[in-house]
Each structure stands twice: as structure tokens, then as C-alpha cells.
Amino acid sequence: MPFPTNLPLEDIFSSIADGLFTVDTDWNITYFNEAAQRITGIPAEEAMGNKCWDVFRSSLCDGQCAIGKCIKEGGRIVNKPVFIIRADGTKLPVSISASPLRNSDGEILGGVETFRDLTEINVMRKKVKDLQTFEDIVGHSPALDKIFKILPQVSNSEATTLLLGESGTGKELFARAIHNLSPRKNGPFVAVNCGALPDNLLESELFGYKAGAFTDARTDKPGRFELAEGGTIFLDEIGDLPGKLQVKILRFLQEKTFEPLGGVKPVQADIRIVAATNHDLKQRVSDGLFRQDLFYRLNVVTLRLPSLTERREDIPLLIDHFVDEFNVLQDKEITGVSKEVLTILMHHDFPGNIRELENILEYAFILCPSGPILVDHLPEHLHLMKNSGQARREVLYGTMDEIKCRAARHTLSRNNGKKMATCRELEISKDTLRRMLARYPNEDE
């Protein structure tokens, strides 16, 4: 039985769930279905006859018009994510598809576009992402899960807590999580970077001062400890504290009191201390740079935060998190990173940890106008890693002797044939390098 060709198309278009509209070659809307009215909040009678950019105010109405491109080039666009502005002013994420409208002679008469509301999909995506976060800490790696399991108990206690970890691992984020999960969550959270202030200012910054304590001290000034009353004070980089202030912090931990500069009596304070450092405090104690008694007072509960290289499986989640964040801050529509960029970032060592990853993506947002972040959008030093994965695979095959010799050959090449530089990098003698090169001659020779 042949398919009927005289079906009432308007009834069909009205029954579909996606918004649908058509325009003529002058961009005037010539059809606006019921779903389009429901999604945009604009009645058909207000849309018909008006320019499409006046009705939709889309993120593509600034010269990148999808339906315009289809009319001009005669092609199609399928499932492109954009946003439109509803009648009530709210921004709505949609997925659009567009194609030209032709007559029986193939002449273009205008264009047709459908759009699908992505709000529910975005909400579900956010719920899935929320399952991967804990108090704004993004990740689900085993290294993080160990901390997540005990963080509520640690937070609920009043114990002084020491956070250990490399720079950029998110120590302040964890400190805030401890505060937010604690009975002190309604009190203040005060953060102090002990390594960022000069020694002569740090004492007054921490403990405040009384009028007349020094020249220009005309009025009393509260310190961070006083401002943190009833809450939590976070002492970041506590390993950099000078000896004089180490004594004062020790006294506070013992007696819960402190003295402002110029004060004549101690001030009682109800404060919990969370401290952090990227130093090896035990080594600093051995070197005479940190008081042993203060170390033991701080070391009641210790959490070691993993570096990013210890939780590489979290890198894709962190990338998505920062892309979403920068899209909002910079009003862009970056869709993520390309597979090549993801490979580079997954193999990068990240000496700056999460902060470095955030900085890399912020840099990429400057260069990337839209779509996915590509290798060319990354900082220059990461471009060299483009082929590093292949080079690494070329080195790591064969016997252990062959691998060592091949690595020596690659290092020599990277040092432009300079044998002394190669020896220093590999920490081997010239004789050892000579023997390795003799046992494994260059495959290209």
C-alpha cells in the first residue's frame, strides 16, 4: 500500500515533542508549532512574521546562525547544543537541528529548525556529577574514598587536624569540608596563609593588637583568631611559621588563650585549628626548624591528601568540573576537551596538582572560542607531549637491558648528542653510557 502524500503536515508537526519553526529567506518565521510555544513561552501569533533572532535570542544569533548556514551552504546541522532566552528572560539549554527548505525544483525557499529542551538532561547530568563530589571535592578514586570515609568522624570531633599534601592538592577545600561537616558549621571559617605574610606582620594578623602597641596603632584591631571565635581557623603552610609564633600557637593549643600585641591579659577563645603544610614536618623538627612539642600537638589527626598523579582516574571529572565552571564565569560554550588533549592531560605529571590543571584549562579557555579544547589551545610546554605517548611505547618493549639501552639512546637524542648532559640526567658514568650505546646501536643507522 503506497504511503499517502496528502497528510495534514501541520497536525503532524503539532504533535511532536520538539519545538519546530520555519523561516523564509528573509528570516521571517513562517511556522511555529505547539512545542515551540511551550518551550519558549512565546505564542505563535507573536512569533509569526517576526525575525527569528528577535524571537529566540540564541547564543548563535551573533553571526553563527545555524539555520542561516544551512540556507547559505545547503547542508544540515544535527544536535548542536546552544541556549535560547525564554519569554521570561531565563536561559534555556537546547539541542538544535536545521536544514534548508527547497521547492520541487531544488530552489531554497527558507529553512526549518527543530530544538529540544535539554533542561532535564542537564539536571540528571548534574545529579550524576554530584554523586562524584563530596563537599565540593570532585573525585571518586580509591585514594580519595579513604579520606571520604573518615572525614565525617574527623569533622564531628574537636581534634586539631593536620593536612599534609603537595601544593595544589586542595588543602583549603578539605579544611572547609571539615568545618562544614562539623558542629561549628554555623560559625566563621577563617583562612590564613602563614607563608604569604612577612614575619613582622604575621603576629598582629593572627592575634591582633591593642591601641598604642606600636606607632600608628591608634585603635584596637582584632586578629584572625578573634574573628574565628566559635568557628574554625585554617593555618595554611604552618611549616613556615617563625619560632616565636610557633610558641604562641603551642600556648593556644594548650590553654585555648592568646595575647594580642600590646595586651596585658590573655584572651580566651573557642576555636578549632585545622593546619596544613607541604613540608615534611618530621624532617623540619630534625633540622631544628619546627618545635617538636608543637608538631605533636598538631598531629592529633593527620590526613595525607593524594597528589593528582595518585588519582589520575579523577582527571576527566575534574576537567568536566572546571569546564562547567569556566563556561559560567566566561559565558562560553566549550564542550570539553578533545581525545588528544585528554590523553596529554592523563599522562602529564602535574607538579602543581589540581591548581595546575585548573590553570591549564583557564589558559585554554582564552584561546578556544567554542567547541572542544584542542592541543593548540594548551600552553606551549604541553604541545611537546603530543607524541610522547608513542615515544614511551617505542621505548618500553624488549628485555630490561634493551629497554635501558633504548632509553639511553632517546636521552642522548633529546640532549642533542651531548654525552655529559646525558650522563648527568641518567646519573651514570661516561663508560656506562658508552657500553650501553655499543650494546644497542641506533636502529636508524
C-alpha positions in Angstrom: 0.0 0.0 0.0 1.6 3.3 -1.0 2.3 5.9 1.7 -0.3 8.8 1.4 1.2 12.1 0.3 -1.8 14.3 1.3 -1.4 14.1 5.1 -2.1 17.2 7.1 1.5 18.2 7.9 0.5 20.9 10.4 -1.2 18.3 12.5 1.9 16.1 12.4 4.2 19.0 13.3 1.9 20.0 16.2 2.0 16.5 17.7 5.8 16.2 18.0 7.5 17.0 21.4 10.4 19.0 19.8 10.0 22.7 19.0 9.8 23.3 15.3 9.8 26.5 13.2 10.4 27.6 9.6 11.7 30.8 8.1 11.7 32.3 4.7 14.9 33.6 3.0 14.4 37.0 4.8 14.5 35.2 8.2 10.8 35.8 8.9 9.2 33.0 10.9 6.5 31.3 8.8 5.6 28.4 11.1 5.8 27.9 14.9 4.5 24.6 16.3 2.9 24.0 19.7 6.1 22.6 21.3 8.0 25.7 20.2 5.4 27.8 22.0 5.6 25.7 25.2 9.4 25.6 25.3 10.0 29.3 24.5 6.9 30.7 26.3 6.1 32.7 23.2 2.6 32.3 21.5 2.6 31.5 17.8 0.9 34.8 16.9 3.7 36.8 18.5 6.4 34.7 16.7 4.9 34.5 13.2 6.2 37.2 10.8 9.0 38.3 13.2 12.7 37.8 12.6 13.9 34.6 14.2 16.7 36.3 16.2 14.1 38.6 17.8 12.1 35.6 19.0 14.9 33.3 20.2 17.8 35.5 21.2 20.0 32.4 20.9 23.7 32.1 21.6 24.1 31.6 17.8 22.4 34.8 16.8 25.7 36.7 16.8 26.8 35.7 13.3 26.9 31.9 13.7 23.3 31.2 12.9 22.7 27.5 12.3 19.7 27.9 10.0 21.4 30.7 8.1 24.4 28.4 7.5 22.1 25.7 6.1 20.3 28.2 3.8 23.6 29.6 2.6 25.5 26.3 2.1 22.6 23.9 1.5 23.8 21.4 4.2 22.4 20.2 7.5 23.2 20.6 11.2 22.3 17.9 13.7 22.1 18.1 17.5 24.2 21.2 18.1 24.0 22.4 21.8 23.1 26.1 22.3 20.9 28.1 24.6 17.9 30.4 23.9 16.3 33.1 26.0 12.7 32.3 27.0 10.0 35.0 27.2 10.5 35.2 31.0 14.2 36.0 30.5 15.6 32.7 31.6 18.4 31.0 29.7 17.4 27.6 28.4 19.8 24.9 27.1 18.6 23.3 23.9 19.9 21.0 21.1 19.1 22.2 17.6 19.0 20.5 14.2 18.5 22.6 11.0 18.2 22.1 7.2 17.2 24.2 4.2 13.6 24.1 2.7 13.5 23.5 -1.1 10.8 23.5 -3.7 10.3 20.8 -6.3 12.9 22.4 -8.5 15.5 22.3 -5.7 15.4 26.1 -5.1 15.9 27.1 -1.5 12.8 28.8 -0.1 13.9 29.1 3.5 14.9 26.8 6.4 13.5 24.6 9.1 14.9 24.1 12.6 13.9 21.8 15.4 15.0 22.3 19.0 14.9 20.0 22.1 14.8 21.2 25.7 17.9 19.8 27.5 16.9 21.1 31.0 16.0 17.6 32.4 19.1 16.0 30.8 21.3 18.7 32.3 19.7 18.2 35.7 20.3 14.4 35.5 23.9 15.0 34.4 24.4 17.3 37.4 22.9 14.7 39.7 25.3 12.1 38.4 28.2 14.6 38.8 27.0 15.3 42.4 27.4 11.6 43.2 31.1 12.1 42.3 31.6 15.1 44.7 31.8 15.3 48.5 31.5 18.8 50.0 32.7 20.3 46.6 35.6 17.9 46.4 35.5 16.3 43.0 36.5 12.7 42.5 35.8 9.0 43.3 39.3 7.5 43.2 40.3 4.9 45.9 42.8 7.4 47.3 40.0 10.0 47.9 37.5 7.4 49.1 39.7 6.5 52.0 39.6 10.1 53.2 35.8 10.5 52.5 35.1 7.5 54.7 36.6 9.1 57.8 36.1 12.8 57.1 32.6 13.0 58.8 34.0 11.4 62.0 37.1 13.7 61.9 34.9 16.7 61.3 32.5 15.9 64.2 35.3 15.8 66.7 37.1 18.8 68.2 40.5 17.4 67.4 43.2 19.6 65.9 43.7 18.3 62.4 46.8 18.4 60.2 46.5 18.2 56.4 49.6 17.1 54.6 50.0 17.3 50.8 51.8 18.8 47.9 51.0 22.4 46.8 47.7 22.5 44.8 46.1 19.3 46.2 43.2 21.3 47.7 44.1 21.6 51.3 41.9 24.6 51.9 39.0 22.8 50.2 39.4 19.9 52.7 39.7 22.3 55.6 36.4 23.9 54.6 34.8 20.5 54.3 35.9 19.6 57.8 34.3 22.9 59.0 31.1 22.5 57.1 30.6 19.0 58.4 31.4 19.9 62.0 29.1 21.3 64.8 30.9 24.6 64.1 29.5 24.9 60.6 27.4 28.0 61.6 30.4 29.8 62.9 33.1 31.5 60.9 35.8 29.8 58.8 38.9 32.0 58.7 41.9 31.0 56.5 45.4 32.3 57.0 48.4 31.6 54.7 51.3 31.6 57.1 53.8 31.7 54.3 52.4 34.6 52.5 52.9 37.3 55.2 56.1 38.8 56.5 57.1 37.7 60.0 56.7 41.1 61.4 53.1 41.4 60.2 52.0 37.8 60.8 51.8 38.1 64.6 49.5 41.1 64.5 47.5 39.5 61.7 46.9 36.3 63.7 46.4 37.8 67.2 45.5 41.5 66.6 46.8 44.4 68.6 45.8 47.0 71.2 45.9 50.7 70.7 49.4 52.0 71.4 51.1 48.6 70.8 53.3 50.3 68.2 53.5 53.5 66.1 50.2 54.2 64.2 48.3 51.6 66.3 45.6 54.2 67.3 42.8 51.8 67.8 42.4 48.1 68.7 42.4 45.7 65.8 41.1 42.2 66.1 43.2 39.4 64.7 42.2 36.3 62.8 41.9 34.2 66.0 39.4 36.6 67.4 37.5 36.7 64.2 37.3 32.9 64.2 35.5 32.8 67.6 33.1 29.9 67.6 34.3 28.5 64.3 37.4 27.2 62.7 40.8 28.8 61.8 42.7 27.3 59.0 46.5 27.8 59.2 47.9 27.0 55.8 51.7 26.5 55.3 52.1 26.2 59.1 55.6 24.7 58.5 56.7 28.2 57.6 55.8 29.8 60.9 58.8 31.5 62.6 59.9 30.1 66.0 58.3 33.0 68.1 54.9 32.3 66.6 55.2 28.6 67.0 55.4 29.2 70.8 52.2 31.3 70.7 50.3 28.7 68.6 51.5 26.0 71.1 50.3 28.0 74.0 46.9 28.4 72.4 46.6 24.7 71.8 47.5 24.0 75.4 45.4 26.7 77.1 42.9 28.0 74.5 44.2 31.5 75.1 46.2 34.1 73.2 47.5 37.6 73.8 47.1 40.5 71.3 50.2 42.7 70.7 50.3 45.2 73.5 47.7 43.3 75.5 48.2 42.8 79.3 46.0 39.7 79.8 45.2 36.6 77.8 42.1 36.3 75.8 40.0 33.1 76.0 38.9 31.7 72.6 36.7 28.9 71.4 38.3 27.9 68.1 39.2 24.7 66.4 42.5 24.7 64.5 43.0 22.9 61.2 46.5 23.3 59.9 48.2 22.3 56.6 51.7 22.1 55.1 53.5 20.8 52.1 56.7 20.4 54.2 57.9 17.2 55.9 57.4 18.4 59.4 59.3 15.5 60.9 62.3 16.5 58.9 61.9 20.1 59.9 61.8 19.0 63.5 65.0 17.1 63.0 66.6 20.1 61.3 65.6 22.3 64.3 63.2 24.4 62.2 60.0 23.3 63.9 59.2 22.7 67.5 58.7 19.0 68.4 56.1 19.7 71.0 54.0 21.8 68.5 54.3 19.0 66.0 52.8 16.5 68.4 50.1 19.0 69.3 49.1 19.5 65.7 49.5 15.8 64.8 46.4 14.6 66.7 44.6 13.7 63.4 46.6 13.7 60.2 45.1 13.4 56.7 47.5 13.0 53.8 46.0 14.4 50.6 46.9 12.5 47.5 48.6 14.2 44.6 46.9 14.3 41.2 49.2 11.6 39.9 47.9 9.3 42.6 44.3 9.9 41.5 44.6 10.1 37.7 41.2 8.5 37.3 39.7 11.8 38.7 41.3 13.9 35.9 38.3 13.6 33.5 35.9 14.5 36.3 38.0 17.5 37.3 38.2 18.6 33.6 34.4 18.5 33.3 34.1 20.4 36.6 36.4 23.2 35.6 34.9 23.4 32.0 31.5 23.8 33.5 32.8 26.4 36.0 34.6 28.5 33.3 31.7 28.3 30.9 29.6 30.1 33.5 32.3 32.6 34.5 33.2 33.4 31.0 29.8 32.9 29.3 31.2 30.5 26.8 30.0 27.1 25.4 33.1 25.0 25.5 32.0 21.4 25.1 35.0 19.7 26.8 38.4 18.6 25.6 39.4 16.6 22.6 40.6 13.0 22.9 44.1 14.1 22.1 44.0 16.7 24.9 42.6 14.2 27.3 45.5 11.8 26.5 48.0 14.6 27.1 46.5 15.6 30.4 46.2 12.0 31.6 49.9 11.5 31.0 51.1 14.8 32.4 52.9 14.7 35.8 51.1 17.8 37.3 53.8 19.1 39.7 51.2 21.8 40.6 48.4 19.2 41.0 44.8 20.3 40.8 45.7 24.0 40.7 47.9 23.4 37.7 45.1 21.6 35.9 42.8 24.5 36.6 45.3 27.0 35.3 45.9 24.9 32.1 42.1 24.9 31.4 41.7 28.6 32.2 44.5 29.3 29.7 42.8 27.1 27.1 39.5 29.0 27.6 41.3 32.2 26.5 42.3 30.7 23.1 39.3 28.4 22.5 36.3 30.3 21.1 33.8 27.3 21.2 33.6 23.6 20.8 36.2 21.3 22.3 39.6 22.4 23.6 42.3 21.3 21.1 46.0 20.8 21.6 46.7 24.2 20.0 44.8 25.8 22.8 47.0 24.3 25.5 50.1 26.0 27.0 53.2 25.6 24.8 55.0 23.2 27.1 52.2 20.7 26.7 52.5 20.6 22.9 55.7 18.7 23.3 53.7 15.8 24.8 51.7 15.4 21.6 53.8 12.4 20.5 55.2 11.5 23.9 52.8 8.6 24.3 54.1 7.0 21.1 57.7 7.6 22.1 57.1 6.0 25.5 55.6 2.9 23.8 58.6 2.7 21.5 61.0 2.6 24.5 59.1 0.1 26.6 59.5 -3.2 24.8 62.1 -6.0 24.8 64.3 -7.2 27.6 65.3 -5.0 30.6 68.8 -4.5 29.1 67.3 -3.4 25.8 64.9 -1.0 27.4 67.7 0.6 29.4 69.9 1.0 26.3 67.0 2.3 24.2 66.2 4.9 27.0 69.8 6.0 26.9 69.7 6.4 23.1 66.5 8.5 23.5 68.0 10.7 26.2 71.1 11.2 24.2 69.0 12.4 21.2 67.0 14.7 23.4 70.2 16.3 24.7 71.3 16.8 21.0 74.1 14.2 21.3 75.8 15.8 24.4 77.1 12.8 26.3 77.9 14.6 29.6 74.4 16.1 29.8 73.0 12.6 29.1 75.2 11.1 31.8 74.1 13.7 34.3 70.4 13.2 33.5 70.7 9.4 33.8 73.1 9.5 36.7 75.6 7.1 35.0 79.2 7.3 34.1 80.6 8.0 30.6 81.9 4.4 30.4 78.5 3.0 31.3 76.9 5.2 28.6 79.5 4.1 26.0 78.9 0.4 26.8 75.1 0.8 26.6 75.3 2.5 23.2 77.7 -0.1 21.9 75.4 -3.0 23.0 72.3 -1.3 21.4 73.3 0.6 18.3 70.9 3.2 16.8 68.1 1.4 14.9 68.1 4.2 12.3 71.8 3.8 11.4 
